[in-house]
Amino acid sequence: MEQNDPPQPAPDPVSAQGLTALGCLYARLDQEIAQNAGKRCATCGDCCHFESAGHRLYASTLERSLLARQARPTHPDASQSQLARGERCPFQVKQGCAARQARTLGCRLFFCQDNAPEEWNVRAEAWHQELKRLHDQLGVAWDYRPLLPL
C-alpha cells in the first residue's frame, strides 16, 4: 500500500453461511410475531427517532454485517449531525424502512403499542440469547454495541 492510499476497511469476518443462519433466525422470529395477534408494527416511524423515543438501537456482529451487505443508509430528512449522534435511524424513509429485510433483532422485537410488555420482554430476552448462541456456533465474535453512528 502506498503512503497516499486511503485506509482499507477491515475484512468482514462473517461468512455467507452465517448470514443465511441469521436469516433463518429472523424468519422464525417473524413467524412467532405473525402468530401473536397483539404484535403489529404500526409503521409510524416513531421508533426510528431514537432520541425522542428514548431508546438506542444495538446490533451484533452478524446483524451489522447483514446491514452492511444488504442495506444502504438513505435517510434524506435527517441532518448528518443527527445521524452521527445516533438520534435518527439512517435507514428510515418516511414511515418505512429501507432495511426492512435486514433490520436488526431490536427492530423486529420493538412494538411501540405493546399489549403485553412483560410477557414479550421474556420472549425478547430468549431471542437475544438465541442470537448470541448463533454467534458462538458460527465462531463469530459477539460484539453487541450501539448500531449508530455507522
N, CA, C and O atoms as a GROMACS GRO file, in nm:
protein
  600
    1MET      N    1   0.085  -0.117   0.000
    1MET     CA    2   0.000   0.000   0.000
    1MET      C    3   0.090   0.123   0.000
    1MET      O    4   0.184   0.132   0.078
    2GLU      N    5   0.059   0.216  -0.087
    2GLU     CA    6   0.135   0.340  -0.094
    2GLU      C    7   0.093   0.432   0.018
    2GLU      O    8  -0.014   0.418   0.075
    3GLN      N    9   0.178   0.526   0.048
    3GLN     CA   10   0.152   0.616   0.159
    3GLN      C   11   0.025   0.700   0.141
    3GLN      O   12  -0.039   0.734   0.241
    4ASN      N   13  -0.014   0.734   0.019
    4ASN     CA   14  -0.131   0.817  -0.006
    4ASN      C   15  -0.259   0.738  -0.028
    4ASN      O   16  -0.365   0.797  -0.044
    5ASP      N   17  -0.251   0.605  -0.029
    5ASP     CA   18  -0.370   0.523  -0.047
    5ASP      C   19  -0.461   0.536   0.075
    5ASP      O   20  -0.414   0.537   0.188
    6PRO      N   21  -0.594   0.545   0.051
    6PRO     CA   22  -0.685   0.553   0.167
    6PRO      C   23  -0.684   0.420   0.242
    6PRO      O   24  -0.660   0.315   0.183
    7PRO      N   25  -0.709   0.425   0.373
    7PRO     CA   26  -0.713   0.301   0.450
    7PRO      C   27  -0.825   0.210   0.400
    7PRO      O   28  -0.932   0.257   0.362
    8GLN      N   29  -0.799   0.082   0.400
    8GLN     CA   30  -0.897  -0.016   0.356
    8GLN      C   31  -0.983  -0.058   0.474
    8GLN      O   32  -0.932  -0.070   0.585
    9PRO      N   33  -1.114  -0.082   0.451
    9PRO     CA   34  -1.199  -0.129   0.561
    9PRO      C   35  -1.154  -0.268   0.606
    9PRO      O   36  -1.100  -0.346   0.528
   10ALA      N   37  -1.178  -0.296   0.732
   10ALA     CA   38  -1.143  -0.426   0.786
   10ALA      C   39  -1.226  -0.533   0.714
   10ALA      O   40  -1.342  -0.509   0.682
   11PRO      N   41  -1.169  -0.649   0.690
   11PRO     CA   42  -1.247  -0.754   0.623
   11PRO      C   43  -1.363  -0.799   0.711
   11PRO      O   44  -1.353  -0.802   0.834
   12ASP      N   45  -1.472  -0.833   0.647
   12ASP     CA   46  -1.592  -0.879   0.717
   12ASP      C   47  -1.570  -1.025   0.758
   12ASP      O   48  -1.549  -1.110   0.672
   13PRO      N   49  -1.573  -1.055   0.889
   13PRO     CA   50  -1.546  -1.192   0.934
   13PRO      C   51  -1.664  -1.286   0.919
   13PRO      O   52  -1.654  -1.404   0.955
   14VAL      N   53  -1.776  -1.237   0.868
   14VAL     CA   54  -1.898  -1.317   0.863
   14VAL      C   55  -1.911  -1.382   0.725
   14VAL      O   56  -1.903  -1.315   0.622
   15SER      N   57  -1.932  -1.512   0.726
   15SER     CA   58  -1.948  -1.587   0.602
   15SER      C   59  -2.091  -1.580   0.551
   15SER      O   60  -2.182  -1.538   0.622
   16ALA      N   61  -2.108  -1.620   0.426
   16ALA     CA   62  -2.243  -1.629   0.369
   16ALA      C   63  -2.327  -1.727   0.450
   16ALA      O   64  -2.447  -1.706   0.467
   17GLN      N   65  -2.264  -1.833   0.500
   17GLN     CA   66  -2.335  -1.932   0.584
   17GLN      C   67  -2.388  -1.865   0.710
   17GLN      O   68  -2.500  -1.893   0.753
   18GLY      N   69  -2.309  -1.778   0.769
   18GLY     CA   70  -2.352  -1.707   0.888
   18GLY      C   71  -2.470  -1.617   0.863
   18GLY      O   72  -2.562  -1.609   0.944
   19LEU      N   73  -2.469  -1.549   0.750
   19LEU     CA   74  -2.580  -1.461   0.716
   19LEU      C   75  -2.706  -1.540   0.684
   19LEU      O   76  -2.817  -1.497   0.715
   20THR      N   77  -2.689  -1.658   0.622
   20THR     CA   78  -2.804  -1.745   0.596
   20THR      C   79  -2.864  -1.792   0.728
   20THR      O   80  -2.986  -1.794   0.745
   21ALA      N   81  -2.778  -1.830   0.823
   21ALA     CA   82  -2.826  -1.874   0.954
   21ALA      C   83  -2.898  -1.761   1.026
   21ALA      O   84  -2.999  -1.784   1.092
   22LEU      N   85  -2.847  -1.640   1.015
   22LEU     CA   86  -2.915  -1.524   1.075
   22LEU      C   87  -3.051  -1.504   1.009
   22LEU      O   88  -3.149  -1.477   1.078
   23GLY      N   89  -3.058  -1.518   0.878
   23GLY     CA   90  -3.185  -1.507   0.807
   23GLY      C   91  -3.286  -1.609   0.855
   23GLY      O   92  -3.405  -1.578   0.866
   24CYS      N   93  -3.240  -1.732   0.885
   24CYS     CA   94  -3.330  -1.836   0.938
   24CYS      C   95  -3.380  -1.798   1.077
   24CYS      O   96  -3.498  -1.819   1.108
   25LEU      N   97  -3.293  -1.743   1.160
   25LEU     CA   98  -3.334  -1.698   1.293
   25LEU      C   99  -3.440  -1.588   1.279
   25LEU      O  100  -3.542  -1.591   1.348
   26TYR      N  101  -3.415  -1.492   1.191
   26TYR     CA  102  -3.512  -1.385   1.169
   26TYR      C  103  -3.645  -1.440   1.119
   26TYR      O  104  -3.751  -1.392   1.161
   27ALA      N  105  -3.641  -1.538   1.031
   27ALA     CA  106  -3.766  -1.596   0.977
   27ALA      C  107  -3.847  -1.661   1.088
   27ALA      O  108  -3.970  -1.649   1.091
   28ARG      N  109  -3.780  -1.732   1.179
   28ARG     CA  110  -3.851  -1.795   1.291
   28ARG      C  111  -3.912  -1.689   1.382
   28ARG      O  112  -4.026  -1.704   1.426
   29LEU      N  113  -3.838  -1.583   1.409
   29LEU     CA  114  -3.891  -1.474   1.491
   29LEU      C  115  -4.010  -1.407   1.423
   29LEU      O  116  -4.112  -1.383   1.486
   30ASP      N  117  -3.996  -1.378   1.294
   30ASP     CA  118  -4.106  -1.313   1.222
   30ASP      C  119  -4.231  -1.401   1.224
   30ASP      O  120  -4.343  -1.350   1.232
   31GLN      N  121  -4.212  -1.532   1.217
   31GLN     CA  122  -4.327  -1.624   1.223
   31GLN      C  123  -4.392  -1.619   1.361
   31GLN      O  124  -4.515  -1.617   1.372
   32GLU      N  125  -4.311  -1.616   1.466
   32GLU     CA  126  -4.367  -1.606   1.602
   32GLU      C  127  -4.444  -1.476   1.618
   32GLU      O  128  -4.552  -1.476   1.677
   33ILE      N  129  -4.391  -1.367   1.566
   33ILE     CA  130  -4.459  -1.239   1.577
   33ILE      C  131  -4.591  -1.243   1.499
   33ILE      O  132  -4.693  -1.193   1.548
   34ALA      N  133  -4.590  -1.301   1.381
   34ALA     CA  134  -4.712  -1.309   1.298
   34ALA      C  135  -4.822  -1.390   1.368
   34ALA      O  136  -4.940  -1.364   1.348
   35GLN      N  137  -4.782  -1.486   1.451
   35GLN     CA  138  -4.880  -1.570   1.521
   35GLN      C  139  -4.930  -1.506   1.649
   35GLN      O  140  -5.024  -1.557   1.711
   36ASN      N  141  -4.871  -1.395   1.689
   36ASN     CA  142  -4.909  -1.325   1.810
   36ASN      C  143  -4.992  -1.204   1.770
   36ASN      O  144  -4.938  -1.102   1.727
   37ALA      N  145  -5.123  -1.215   1.783
   37ALA     CA  146  -5.216  -1.112   1.734
   37ALA      C  147  -5.190  -0.973   1.792
   37ALA      O  148  -5.224  -0.874   1.728
   38GLY      N  149  -5.130  -0.964   1.909
   38GLY     CA  150  -5.106  -0.834   1.971
   38GLY      C  151  -4.981  -0.765   1.923
   38GLY      O  152  -4.953  -0.652   1.964
   39LYS      N  153  -4.904  -0.829   1.836
   39LYS     CA  154  -4.778  -0.772   1.790
   39LYS      C  155  -4.788  -0.730   1.644
   39LYS      O  156  -4.784  -0.813   1.554
   40ARG      N  157  -4.801  -0.602   1.623
   40ARG     CA  158  -4.808  -0.548   1.488
   40ARG      C  159  -4.731  -0.416   1.486
   40ARG      O  160  -4.745  -0.333   1.576
   41CYS      N  161  -4.652  -0.400   1.384
   41CYS     CA  162  -4.584  -0.272   1.364
   41CYS      C  163  -4.683  -0.176   1.300
   41CYS      O  164  -4.744  -0.208   1.198
   42ALA      N  165  -4.698  -0.059   1.358
   42ALA     CA  166  -4.791   0.041   1.306
   42ALA      C  167  -4.731   0.121   1.190
   42ALA      O  168  -4.797   0.205   1.131
   43THR      N  169  -4.604   0.093   1.158
   43THR     CA  170  -4.529   0.165   1.054
   43THR      C  171  -4.545   0.316   1.064
   43THR      O  172  -4.563   0.386   0.964
   44CYS      N  173  -4.538   0.365   1.187
   44CYS     CA  174  -4.548   0.509   1.208
   44CYS      C  175  -4.411   0.576   1.202
   44CYS      O  176  -4.402   0.697   1.181
   45GLY      N  177  -4.304   0.498   1.221
   45GLY     CA  178  -4.169   0.552   1.216
   45GLY      C  179  -4.124   0.618   1.344
   45GLY      O  180  -4.009   0.663   1.352
   46ASP      N  181  -4.211   0.625   1.444
   46ASP     CA  182  -4.173   0.692   1.569
   46ASP      C  183  -4.052   0.628   1.635
   46ASP      O  184  -3.968   0.697   1.693
   47CYS      N  185  -4.042   0.496   1.628
   47CYS     CA  186  -3.932   0.426   1.694
   47CYS      C  187  -3.798   0.454   1.628
   47CYS      O  188  -3.694   0.430   1.688
   48CYS      N  189  -3.799   0.504   1.505
   48CYS     CA  190  -3.676   0.534   1.431
   48CYS      C  191  -3.616   0.668   1.474
   48CYS      O  192  -3.504   0.701   1.434
   49HIS      N  193  -3.689   0.744   1.554
   49HIS     CA  194  -3.639   0.870   1.609
   49HIS      C  195  -3.588   0.837   1.750
   49HIS      O  196  -3.657   0.860   1.849
   50PHE      N  197  -3.469   0.785   1.757
   50PHE     CA  198  -3.417   0.728   1.881
   50PHE      C  199  -3.417   0.826   1.997
   50PHE      O  200  -3.454   0.790   2.109
   51GLU      N  201  -3.378   0.948   1.971
   51GLU     CA  202  -3.370   1.047   2.079
   51GLU      C  203  -3.507   1.073   2.140
   51GLU      O  204  -3.522   1.068   2.262
   52SER      N  205  -3.608   1.101   2.057
   52SER     CA  206  -3.740   1.132   2.112
   52SER      C  207  -3.810   1.008   2.164
   52SER      O  208  -3.894   1.019   2.254
   53ALA      N  209  -3.778   0.890   2.111
   53ALA     CA  210  -3.838   0.766   2.160
   53ALA      C  211  -3.771   0.719   2.289
   53ALA      O  212  -3.824   0.632   2.359
   54GLY      N  213  -3.656   0.775   2.319
   54GLY     CA  214  -3.587   0.741   2.444
   54GLY      C  215  -3.521   0.605   2.442
   54GLY      O  216  -3.513   0.538   2.545
   55HIS      N  217  -3.473   0.563   2.326
   55HIS     CA  218  -3.402   0.436   2.323
   55HIS      C  219  -3.283   0.443   2.226
   55HIS      O  220  -3.267   0.539   2.150
   56ARG      N  221  -3.201   0.340   2.233
   56ARG     CA  222  -3.083   0.328   2.148
   56ARG      C  223  -3.087   0.191   2.084
   56ARG      O  224  -3.120   0.092   2.149
   57LEU      N  225  -3.055   0.185   1.957
   57LEU     CA  226  -3.056   0.059   1.884
   57LEU      C  227  -2.919  -0.008   1.892
   57LEU      O  228  -2.817   0.053   1.860
   58TYR      N  229  -2.919  -0.134   1.934
   58TYR     CA  230  -2.796  -0.213   1.941
   58TYR      C  231  -2.799  -0.319   1.832
   58TYR      O  232  -2.906  -0.360   1.787
   59ALA      N  233  -2.680  -0.361   1.790
   59ALA     CA  234  -2.670  -0.466   1.688
   59ALA      C  235  -2.547  -0.551   1.716
   59ALA      O  236  -2.446  -0.503   1.768
   60SER      N  237  -2.558  -0.677   1.680
   60SER     CA  238  -2.448  -0.771   1.698
   60SER      C  239  -2.359  -0.771   1.574
   60SER      O  240  -2.388  -0.704   1.475
   61THR      N  241  -2.252  -0.846   1.580
   61THR     CA  242  -2.159  -0.858   1.469
   61THR      C  243  -2.232  -0.908   1.344
   61THR      O  244  -2.217  -0.849   1.236
   62LEU      N  245  -2.310  -1.015   1.357
   62LEU     CA  246  -2.383  -1.069   1.243
   62LEU      C  247  -2.481  -0.967   1.185
   62LEU      O  248  -2.491  -0.951   1.064
   63GLU      N  249  -2.551  -0.898   1.273
   63GLU     CA  250  -2.651  -0.802   1.227
   63GLU      C  251  -2.586  -0.684   1.154
   63GLU      O  252  -2.638  -0.640   1.051
   64ARG      N  253  -2.475  -0.633   1.206
   64ARG     CA  254  -2.407  -0.523   1.138
   64ARG      C  255  -2.354  -0.568   1.002
   64ARG      O  256  -2.356  -0.492   0.905
   65SER      N  257  -2.308  -0.692   0.994
   65SER     CA  258  -2.259  -0.744   0.866
   65SER      C  259  -2.372  -0.754   0.764
   65SER      O  260  -2.355  -0.716   0.649
   66LEU      N  261  -2.487  -0.805   0.807
   66LEU     CA  262  -2.601  -0.817   0.718
   66LEU      C  263  -2.645  -0.679   0.668
   66LEU      O  264  -2.671  -0.661   0.548
   67LEU      N  265  -2.655  -0.583   0.758
   67LEU     CA  266  -2.694  -0.448   0.718
   67LEU      C  267  -2.593  -0.389   0.620
   67LEU      O  268  -2.632  -0.327   0.521
   68ALA      N  269  -2.465  -0.409   0.645
   68ALA     CA  270  -2.362  -0.354   0.556
   68ALA      C  271  -2.371  -0.413   0.416
   68ALA      O  272  -2.343  -0.345   0.318
   69ARG      N  273  -2.411  -0.539   0.408
   69ARG     CA  274  -2.418  -0.606   0.278
   69ARG      C  275  -2.550  -0.582   0.205
   69ARG      O  276  -2.553  -0.581   0.082
   70GLN      N  277  -2.658  -0.563   0.280
   70GLN     CA  278  -2.790  -0.561   0.215
   70GLN      C  279  -2.863  -0.427   0.221
   70GLN      O  280  -2.968  -0.413   0.158
   71ALA      N  281  -2.813  -0.331   0.294
   71ALA     CA  282  -2.888  -0.206   0.308
   71ALA      C  283  -2.791  -0.088   0.301
   71ALA      O  284  -2.674  -0.098   0.338
   72ARG      N  285  -2.843   0.021   0.254
   72ARG     CA  286  -2.765   0.145   0.248
   72ARG      C  287  -2.841   0.254   0.323
   72ARG      O  288  -2.962   0.269   0.306
   73PRO      N  289  -2.770   0.329   0.407
   73PRO     CA  290  -2.837   0.441   0.475
   73PRO      C  291  -2.893   0.537   0.371
   73PRO      O  292  -2.824   0.578   0.278
   74THR      N  293  -3.020   0.572   0.388
   74THR     CA  294  -3.087   0.653   0.287
   74THR      C  295  -3.172   0.765   0.344
   74THR      O  296  -3.256   0.819   0.274
   75HIS      N  297  -3.153   0.800   0.468
   75HIS     CA  298  -3.244   0.896   0.530
   75HIS      C  299  -3.218   1.037   0.478
   75HIS      O  300  -3.117   1.098   0.513
   76PRO      N  301  -3.308   1.090   0.394
   76PRO     CA  302  -3.286   1.222   0.336
   76PRO      C  303  -3.322   1.338   0.430
   76PRO      O  304  -3.276   1.450   0.410
   77ASP      N  305  -3.403   1.311   0.532
   77ASP     CA  306  -3.453   1.419   0.617
   77ASP      C  307  -3.365   1.449   0.738
   77ASP      O  308  -3.373   1.558   0.794
   78ALA      N  309  -3.283   1.356   0.777
   78ALA     CA  310  -3.203   1.375   0.897
   78ALA      C  311  -3.073   1.447   0.862
   78ALA      O  312  -3.011   1.420   0.760
   79SER      N  313  -3.035   1.537   0.947
   79SER     CA  314  -2.907   1.604   0.927
   79SER      C  315  -2.795   1.505   0.958
   79SER      O  316  -2.814   1.408   1.031
   80GLN      N  317  -2.680   1.530   0.902
   80GLN     CA  318  -2.565   1.443   0.927
   80GLN      C  319  -2.531   1.442   1.077
   80GLN      O  320  -2.487   1.340   1.129
   81SER      N  321  -2.552   1.556   1.145
   81SER     CA  322  -2.522   1.558   1.288
   81SER      C  323  -2.618   1.470   1.366
   81SER      O  324  -2.578   1.406   1.463
   82GLN      N  325  -2.747   1.465   1.325
   82GLN     CA  326  -2.843   1.376   1.392
   82GLN      C  327  -2.800   1.230   1.374
   82GLN      O  328  -2.804   1.151   1.469
   83LEU      N  329  -2.759   1.196   1.253
   83LEU     CA  330  -2.716   1.059   1.227
   83LEU      C  331  -2.588   1.028   1.305
   83LEU      O  332  -2.576   0.921   1.365
   84ALA      N  333  -2.493   1.120   1.303
   84ALA     CA  334  -2.366   1.098   1.372
   84ALA      C  335  -2.386   1.081   1.522
   84ALA      O  336  -2.315   1.003   1.585
   85ARG      N  337  -2.482   1.152   1.578
   85ARG     CA  338  -2.509   1.140   1.722
   85ARG      C  339  -2.598   1.020   1.754
   85ARG      O  340  -2.622   0.990   1.870
   86GLY      N  341  -2.648   0.952   1.651
   86GLY     CA  342  -2.733   0.835   1.673
   86GLY      C  343  -2.874   0.869   1.712
   86GLY      O  344  -2.941   0.788   1.776
   87GLU      N  345  -2.922   0.988   1.676
   87GLU     CA  346  -3.056   1.032   1.713
   87GLU      C  347  -3.164   0.978   1.620
   87GLU      O  348  -3.279   0.965   1.661
   88ARG      N  349  -3.130   0.948   1.497
   88ARG     CA  350  -3.227   0.901   1.398
   88ARG      C  351  -3.170   0.779   1.326
   88ARG      O  352  -3.049   0.766   1.311
   89CYS      N  353  -3.257   0.694   1.282
   89CYS     CA  354  -3.214   0.576   1.207
   89CYS      C  355  -3.184   0.617   1.063
   89CYS      O  356  -3.267   0.682   0.998
   90PRO      N  357  -3.067   0.582   1.014
   90PRO     CA  358  -3.031   0.620   0.877
   90PRO      C  359  -3.105   0.540   0.770
   90PRO      O  360  -3.096   0.572   0.652
   91PHE      N  361  -3.177   0.436   0.811
   91PHE     CA  362  -3.249   0.352   0.715
   91PHE      C  363  -3.397   0.389   0.704
   91PHE      O  364  -3.469   0.331   0.623
   92GLN      N  365  -3.442   0.485   0.784
   92GLN     CA  366  -3.582   0.525   0.779
   92GLN      C  367  -3.608   0.609   0.655
   92GLN      O  368  -3.535   0.704   0.626
   93VAL      N  369  -3.713   0.574   0.582
   93VAL     CA  370  -3.758   0.650   0.467
   93VAL      C  371  -3.906   0.678   0.490
   93VAL      O  372  -3.989   0.586   0.485
   94LYS      N  373  -3.939   0.804   0.515
   94LYS     CA  374  -4.074   0.843   0.557
   94LYS      C  375  -4.111   0.758   0.678
   94LYS      O  376  -4.041   0.763   0.779
   95GLN      N  377  -4.220   0.680   0.671
   95GLN     CA  378  -4.252   0.593   0.783
   95GLN      C  379  -4.209   0.449   0.759
   95GLN      O  380  -4.243   0.360   0.838
   96GLY      N  381  -4.136   0.425   0.654
   96GLY     CA  382  -4.092   0.290   0.621
   96GLY      C  383  -3.945   0.268   0.652
   96GLY      O  384  -3.877   0.355   0.706
   97CYS      N  385  -3.899   0.152   0.616
   97CYS     CA  386  -3.761   0.113   0.646
   97CYS      C  387  -3.694   0.062   0.519
   97CYS      O  388  -3.740  -0.034   0.457
   98ALA      N  389  -3.585   0.126   0.481
   98ALA     CA  390  -3.508   0.083   0.364
   98ALA      C  391  -3.432  -0.045   0.392
   98ALA      O  392  -3.380  -0.108   0.300
   99ALA      N  393  -3.423  -0.085   0.518
   99ALA     CA  394  -3.351  -0.206   0.556
   99ALA      C  395  -3.447  -0.311   0.612
   99ALA      O  396  -3.408  -0.393   0.695
  100ARG      N  397  -3.570  -0.309   0.569
  100ARG     CA  398  -3.674  -0.394   0.629
  100ARG      C  399  -3.633  -0.540   0.639
  100ARG      O  400  -3.649  -0.601   0.745
  101GLN      N  401  -3.582  -0.599   0.532
  101GLN     CA  402  -3.545  -0.741   0.536
  101GLN      C  403  -3.422  -0.766   0.622
  101GLN      O  404  -3.408  -0.874   0.679
  102ALA      N  405  -3.334  -0.668   0.632
  102ALA     CA  406  -3.210  -0.685   0.707
  102ALA      C  407  -3.215  -0.620   0.845
  102ALA      O  408  -3.114  -0.617   0.915
  103ARG      N  409  -3.330  -0.568   0.885
  103ARG     CA  410  -3.338  -0.495   1.012
  103ARG      C  411  -3.297  -0.585   1.129
  103ARG      O  412  -3.307  -0.707   1.123
  104THR      N  413  -3.251  -0.522   1.233
  104THR     CA  414  -3.195  -0.594   1.347
  104THR      C  415  -3.301  -0.662   1.432
  104THR      O  416  -3.421  -0.638   1.418
  105LEU      N  417  -3.254  -0.747   1.521
  105LEU     CA  418  -3.342  -0.813   1.616
  105LEU      C  419  -3.416  -0.709   1.700
  105LEU      O  420  -3.536  -0.722   1.726
  106GLY      N  421  -3.344  -0.605   1.742
  106GLY     CA  422  -3.406  -0.499   1.821
  106GLY      C  423  -3.522  -0.433   1.749
  106GLY      O  424  -3.625  -0.404   1.810
  107CYS      N  425  -3.507  -0.409   1.620
  107CYS     CA  426  -3.616  -0.351   1.541
  107CYS      C  427  -3.733  -0.447   1.530
  107CYS      O  428  -3.849  -0.406   1.539
  108ARG      N  429  -3.704  -0.574   1.512
  108ARG     CA  430  -3.810  -0.675   1.498
  108ARG      C  431  -3.886  -0.695   1.628
  108ARG      O  432  -4.004  -0.730   1.626
  109LEU      N  433  -3.820  -0.674   1.741
  109LEU     CA  434  -3.880  -0.702   1.872
  109LEU      C  435  -3.947  -0.582   1.937
  109LEU      O  436  -4.014  -0.598   2.039
  110PHE      N  437  -3.930  -0.464   1.881
  110PHE     CA  438  -3.984  -0.344   1.943
  110PHE      C  439  -4.123  -0.313   1.888
  110PHE      O  440  -4.144  -0.308   1.767
  111PHE      N  441  -4.217  -0.292   1.979
  111PHE     CA  442  -4.353  -0.253   1.942
  111PHE      C  443  -4.393  -0.136   2.030
  111PHE      O  444  -4.401  -0.149   2.152
  112CYS      N  445  -4.418  -0.022   1.967
  112CYS     CA  446  -4.448   0.098   2.046
  112CYS      C  447  -4.584   0.091   2.113
  112CYS      O  448  -4.609   0.162   2.211
  113GLN      N  449  -4.673   0.006   2.061
  113GLN     CA  450  -4.804  -0.013   2.123
  113GLN      C  451  -4.816  -0.159   2.163
  113GLN      O  452  -4.883  -0.238   2.096
  114ASP      N  453  -4.751  -0.194   2.272
  114ASP     CA  454  -4.743  -0.332   2.315
  114ASP      C  455  -4.852  -0.363   2.417
  114ASP      O  456  -4.866  -0.293   2.517
  115ASN      N  457  -4.930  -0.468   2.391
  115ASN     CA  458  -5.039  -0.502   2.482
  115ASN      C  459  -4.996  -0.599   2.592
  115ASN      O  460  -5.074  -0.625   2.684
  116ALA      N  461  -4.876  -0.653   2.586
  116ALA     CA  462  -4.827  -0.745   2.689
  116ALA      C  463  -4.675  -0.729   2.703
  116ALA      O  464  -4.600  -0.821   2.670
  117PRO      N  465  -4.631  -0.614   2.752
  117PRO     CA  466  -4.486  -0.587   2.753
  117PRO      C  467  -4.404  -0.683   2.838
  117PRO      O  468  -4.294  -0.721   2.798
  118GLU      N  469  -4.453  -0.723   2.954
  118GLU     CA  470  -4.374  -0.812   3.040
  118GLU      C  471  -4.353  -0.948   2.975
  118GLU      O  472  -4.242  -1.002   2.974
  119GLU      N  473  -4.461  -1.004   2.922
  119GLU     CA  474  -4.452  -1.133   2.854
  119GLU      C  475  -4.355  -1.123   2.735
  119GLU      O  476  -4.273  -1.212   2.712
  120TRP      N  477  -4.366  -1.014   2.660
  120TRP     CA  478  -4.283  -1.000   2.541
  120TRP      C  479  -4.137  -0.975   2.578
  120TRP      O  480  -4.048  -1.016   2.504
  121ASN      N  481  -4.111  -0.909   2.690
  121ASN     CA  482  -3.973  -0.889   2.735
  121ASN      C  483  -3.904  -1.022   2.759
  121ASN      O  484  -3.786  -1.037   2.728
  122VAL      N  485  -3.976  -1.119   2.814
  122VAL     CA  486  -3.920  -1.253   2.836
  122VAL      C  487  -3.887  -1.318   2.703
  122VAL      O  488  -3.780  -1.377   2.688
  123ARG      N  489  -3.977  -1.307   2.606
  123ARG     CA  490  -3.952  -1.364   2.473
  123ARG      C  491  -3.836  -1.292   2.404
  123ARG      O  492  -3.752  -1.355   2.339
  124ALA      N  493  -3.831  -1.160   2.417
  124ALA     CA  494  -3.723  -1.083   2.355
  124ALA      C  495  -3.588  -1.126   2.410
  124ALA      O  496  -3.492  -1.141   2.335
  125GLU      N  497  -3.581  -1.146   2.540
  125GLU     CA  498  -3.455  -1.191   2.600
  125GLU      C  499  -3.417  -1.329   2.547
  125GLU      O  500  -3.299  -1.354   2.521
  126ALA      N  501  -3.513  -1.417   2.530
  126ALA     CA  502  -3.485  -1.551   2.476
  126ALA      C  503  -3.432  -1.540   2.333
  126ALA      O  504  -3.340  -1.614   2.296
  127TRP      N  505  -3.487  -1.450   2.253
  127TRP     CA  506  -3.438  -1.433   2.116
  127TRP      C  507  -3.297  -1.375   2.115
  127TRP      O  508  -3.216  -1.414   2.031
  128HIS      N  509  -3.267  -1.284   2.206
  128HIS     CA  510  -3.131  -1.231   2.214
  128HIS      C  511  -3.032  -1.341   2.253
  128HIS      O  512  -2.921  -1.346   2.201
  129GLN      N  513  -3.072  -1.428   2.344
  129GLN     CA  514  -2.985  -1.540   2.381
  129GLN      C  515  -2.963  -1.634   2.262
  129GLN      O  516  -2.854  -1.686   2.244
  130GLU      N  517  -3.067  -1.654   2.183
  130GLU     CA  518  -3.052  -1.738   2.064
  130GLU      C  519  -2.956  -1.673   1.963
  130GLU      O  520  -2.876  -1.743   1.900
  131LEU      N  521  -2.964  -1.543   1.949
  131LEU     CA  522  -2.872  -1.472   1.860
  131LEU      C  523  -2.728  -1.487   1.910
  131LEU      O  524  -2.636  -1.508   1.830
  132LYS      N  525  -2.709  -1.477   2.040
  132LYS     CA  526  -2.574  -1.493   2.096
  132LYS      C  527  -2.524  -1.637   2.073
  132LYS      O  528  -2.408  -1.656   2.039
  133ARG      N  529  -2.611  -1.736   2.093
  133ARG     CA  530  -2.571  -1.876   2.067
  133ARG      C  531  -2.533  -1.896   1.921
  133ARG      O  532  -2.440  -1.970   1.890
  134LEU      N  533  -2.604  -1.830   1.831
  134LEU     CA  534  -2.571  -1.842   1.689
  134LEU      C  535  -2.429  -1.789   1.662
  134LEU      O  536  -2.354  -1.850   1.587
  135HIS      N  537  -2.394  -1.678   1.723
  135HIS     CA  538  -2.257  -1.627   1.710
  135HIS      C  539  -2.158  -1.732   1.759
  135HIS      O  540  -2.058  -1.760   1.693
  136ASP      N  541  -2.187  -1.790   1.874
  136ASP     CA  542  -2.097  -1.892   1.930
  136ASP      C  543  -2.084  -2.011   1.837
  136ASP      O  544  -1.973  -2.059   1.811
  137GLN      N  545  -2.196  -2.060   1.786
  137GLN     CA  546  -2.195  -2.177   1.696
  137GLN      C  547  -2.115  -2.150   1.570
  137GLN      O  548  -2.048  -2.240   1.518
  138LEU      N  549  -2.121  -2.028   1.520
  138LEU     CA  550  -2.051  -1.992   1.396
  138LEU      C  551  -1.907  -1.948   1.420
  138LEU      O  552  -1.831  -1.928   1.325
  139GLY      N  553  -1.870  -1.932   1.547
  139GLY     CA  554  -1.734  -1.885   1.578
  139GLY      C  555  -1.715  -1.738   1.543
  139GLY      O  556  -1.604  -1.695   1.512
  140VAL      N  557  -1.824  -1.661   1.548
  140VAL     CA  558  -1.820  -1.517   1.519
  140VAL      C  559  -1.819  -1.443   1.652
  140VAL      O  560  -1.902  -1.469   1.740
  141ALA      N  561  -1.725  -1.352   1.667
  141ALA     CA  562  -1.714  -1.276   1.792
  141ALA      C  563  -1.844  -1.203   1.823
  141ALA      O  564  -1.905  -1.141   1.735
  142TRP      N  565  -1.885  -1.211   1.948
  142TRP     CA  566  -2.006  -1.141   1.994
  142TRP      C  567  -1.966  -0.998   2.028
  142TRP      O  568  -1.902  -0.973   2.130
  143ASP      N  569  -2.004  -0.905   1.942
  143ASP     CA  570  -1.978  -0.763   1.962
  143ASP      C  571  -2.114  -0.694   1.952
  143ASP      O  572  -2.157  -0.657   1.843
  144TYR      N  573  -2.178  -0.677   2.065
  144TYR     CA  574  -2.313  -0.620   2.072
  144TYR      C  575  -2.298  -0.478   2.123
  144TYR      O  576  -2.268  -0.456   2.240
  145ARG      N  577  -2.321  -0.383   2.034
  145ARG     CA  578  -2.299  -0.243   2.068
  145ARG      C  579  -2.397  -0.156   1.993
  145ARG      O  580  -2.467  -0.204   1.904
  146PRO      N  581  -2.403  -0.027   2.027
  146PRO     CA  582  -2.493   0.062   1.954
  146PRO      C  583  -2.466   0.056   1.804
  146PRO      O  584  -2.350   0.056   1.760
  147LEU      N  585  -2.571   0.050   1.726
  147LEU     CA  586  -2.557   0.046   1.580
  147LEU      C  587  -2.502   0.177   1.528
  147LEU      O  588  -2.423   0.179   1.434
  148LEU      N  589  -2.543   0.287   1.590
  148LEU     CA  590  -2.501   0.419   1.543
  148LEU      C  591  -2.400   0.480   1.638
  148LEU      O  592  -2.403   0.450   1.758
  149PRO      N  593  -2.314   0.563   1.590
  149PRO     CA  594  -2.304   0.601   1.450
  149PRO      C  595  -2.246   0.487   1.367
  149PRO      O  596  -2.171   0.403   1.418
  150LEU      N  597  -2.283   0.484   1.238
  150LEU     CA  598  -2.237   0.378   1.147
  150LEU      C  599  -2.088   0.387   1.125
  150LEU      O  600  -2.031   0.306   1.052
   0.00000   0.00000   0.00000
